[in-house]
Amino acid sequence: MHGDLISIDIILNGLYEKHIIYFLKEQVFNKKIISNEICIDVGANIGNHTYIFSKFFDKVLSFEPNNNLFKLLNFNTESLSNVTTFNLAVSNNNQNKLFFENQRNLGASKIIENKSEKYDNEKNIKNVKSVYLDHFIDPSDYNKIRYIKIDAEDHDFYVLKGAQNIITSSKPIISIELKSYLYKRDLNNFES
């Protein structure tokens, strides 16, 4: 996408977050497709990680709430028969959420609490539908989920809360993008 930071990095380097992808390929995933196992990509963006995951898992479920990025995600994964995409946000409930689309960096678009938060342009605030994984994923598939990537731009805690049953049941490997300021938040109430 013209001017988007992730697209520029892919053009320049061939992959976005290449060092993370290589680490996962070499240290976490097997060298072959893991039979009957599922990977969940929350915040799939344009499909950079989804594409790689499709080479290692039997099934990849990719979630991207941004309509523009979702179109590119579908385009980039249309030839991958083991990828299913969803134009949904992932959270700890099934409801509509306010979503700020960052025009300068679409990958930094995110769920917001209310319109009173200061953003550069209120016309870039949209409604998106959210789901939580414990109710969205068929319980018979819980034990097949081996890896969950979460890049939900400060909403990661809520994604985890909405996947507690899956995490308890399957004990997947989980990758989460955390920013340094998130470490200062009080997340002690995760159990509640």
Secondary structure, 3 states (H helix, E strand, C coil): CCCCHHHHHHHHHCCCCHHHHHHHHHHHCCCCCEEEEEEEEECCCCCHHHHHHCCCEEEEEEECCCHHHHHHHHHHHCCCCCEEEECCEECCCCCEEEEECCCCCHHHCEEECCCCCCCCCHHHEEEEEEECHHHHCCHHHHHHEEEEEECCCCCHHHHHHCCHHHHHHHCCEEEECCCHHHHHCCCHHHHC
